[in-house]
Amino acid sequence: MTLSTSSETRPPEIRPPEARKDDPLLKLVFELGPLAVFFGVNAYVGKNGGIFTATAAFMIATLVALGVSYWRTRRLPIMPLVSGVVVLVFGTLTLVLHDELFIKLKPTIVNTLFGVVLLGGLVFGRSLLGIVFDAVFQLDERGWRILTFRWGLFFLALAVLNEVVWRNFSTDFWVTFKVFGIMPLTLVFAAAQVPLILRHSLEEEDGAAGTGAGDGI
């Protein structure tokens, strides 16, 4: 008597869910959502401990956004993950020590970290922007190098700008600028890089060879 090995008698194969890219619009919502919560709670509570309540809400919203993002894609991109970890660490310091300085330093530290990593990678001949941004587009080597350099400088500029704002203006102004100043600046800067991305896209490289020769860093 022989045992059947047909597919009818085999247990179904169980495979782990595959990682997949999230929708760009949803990625933006996941990034803006915690900031909107931070701004809204701070505005609602007001001057009576608003920044501390807002910080706690910010931490919770960040965890929720990361959790939903992982549930959808089975992975966590580098940039949201690093930013989320810094939010949790400095948010905890803010609440435990009851000192708003730490949450104000978070954008400075995150932007400085990304700026140094990107520019430092270029020093060693590595363009790390695709890893940091979890990019869905493909560029030639020169395109990645120029784009990485620009974003590295932009992150450092944001770090300096954050320092200027929180040191010279009120907490409420800083919260407002963080939501309605930094994000629009980032979107405008990203939009300004589209021509560079199109010129150096590998999909168009065959029909546009040499068109990036005039690009400057």
N, C-alpha and C positions, 0 to 999 in steps of 0.2 A: 504493500500500500504506500503510495507516495503522497506527499503533502503538496497541495496546489500552491503555486507561487504567482497566480494571476493577480491582476490589479484589484480584483474584487475582494480578495482576502487580505490584502495589505492594509495596514492602518494608514489613514490619511497623513500625508507629510505636513508637518507644521513648520512654517517659516516665519521668522520674525518680520514685523512690518518694515517695509523699506522706507528709508529716509527720502523725503521729497521736498522740493523747494516750496516755500510758502508764497502766497500771492503778494506782490509788492504793496498793494493797497493795505492788506491786512498787516504786513510788516510795519507800515507807517502807523497804523492804528495802535499796534502793540507798543511802539515807541512813544507816540504822543499821548496815549491813554494815561499812563502814570503821571506824566507832566500835567495833564489837565486836572487829574485828581489833586495833585500837589497844589496847584494854583487855586482850584475851587475851594478846597478845605481851608487853606490859609485865608482866603477872602471871606469865607463864611464865619469862621471862628473869630477873626479880627485880631486885635492886639493882645488879647488875653490868652497868651500861649498859642497863638495860631500857628506859628512856625513849627512848634513841637508836635502838635496834633497833625499838621500837614505832613511832617516828616514821617510819622508813624503810618499815615494813610499812603504816602508815597512808597514806603517799603512794602506794604501789603499789595498795593497795585502792581509793583514791580514783580513780586513773586507770582502773582496771578498771571501777568502777561508772559513771563517766562514759562510758567507751567502750561498755559494754553498753547504757546508757540511750540513747546516740545511735544505736547499731545498731538498737534496737527502734523508735525514734520518728523518727529522722532529724533530731533537733533537740536542743538542750540548753537547759533552762529557766535563767533568769537566776540564781536563787538557788543551785542546786547548782554552776553554772559559776563564779560569783564565789567561793563558799566553796572550791571545788576549787583555783582559782588561788592563793588565799591559803594554802591548805594546802601547795601545792607550793613557793611562795616561802619561807614561814617554816619549812617542813620542811627545805628546802635550807640555809637559814641555820643552823638548829639542828645539822644534821649537819656542815656545813663548819666552823663556829666551835665546835662541840662545846659548845654552850650551850643548855640546855633552856628558857631564858627565852623564846626566839622562838616555840616551839610553844605555850607557855603563853599568849602574847599573842594568838595566832590567834583564839580565840573573842571576845576583847575587841574586836579590830579589826573582825572580820566583823559582830558584833552592833551595834557603834557605827555602822558604815557603813550598814547597813540601817535602823537607827533614824533616823539623820540624813537619809537619802534620803527615807524615808517622811514624816517630819515636815516636812522642807524642802519636799517636794512640796506639802503642804497649804498652806504659806505662800503658794505661788504658784498656789493653786487647783487643784492636780493631785492626784488620789488614785491613787498608783502601786502600791497593794498587789496589784491584779490582775496587773500585769506582773511584780512581784517573785515572787509565789507561783505564777504560771502558773495562775491560778484557773480552775476549770471551771464555776463558778456565776456568775450574773448578778444584780447588785444595783442598786437605784436609787442616785441620786447621794448622798443622805444616808447610806444604808447603807455605801457605800464610804468616805465621809468618816469616819464614826465608827469603822469597823473599821480603817481605816488609822491613825487616831490611837492606838487601843488597841495595835495591833501595834508601832507606832513606840515607844511608851513601854515596851512589854514587851521589845523588843530592847535598849533602853538599860539596862533593869533587869538583863537577863542579862549585859550587859557589866560593869556594876558588880559583880554577884555573882561573876563570874569573877575579877575583880581581888581581891575580898575573900578568895576561897578559895585562889588560888595564892600569895598573899602571906602567908597565915597558917597554911597547913597543908602537909603533906608532899606530895611529887610523887605518890606512890601514891594519897593521898587525893584529890588534884586529878583524877587520871585516872579514879578510881572515880566521883567526883561528876560529871565531864563526861559519863559514860555513863549512870549510874543516877540522876543528879539533874537535869541540864539537860533531857534528853529527856522524862522524865515530867512535869516542870513545863510544858514546851512543849505536850505532848499535853493536859494538863489545861486549860491556858489556851485552846487551840484549841477544845476541847469546850465551854468556857464561852461561846464566841462563836456557837455554833449557834443559840440563840434569836434573836439579832440577825440572823443570816443568813436565817433563815426569815421573820422579819418584813419584811425588805426585799428578799426575792427577787422578781425581776420576774415570775416565773411565777405568783406569788400576789398580785401587786399589785392586780389588778382586784377580787379578792374581799376584800382587806384594806386598802383605801385608808384612809390616815390612821392606821393602827395603830402606826406608828413615831413618832407625835408626842411620845410620852412618853420616848423614848430619850434618854439623856444620854451625852455624851462621857466 
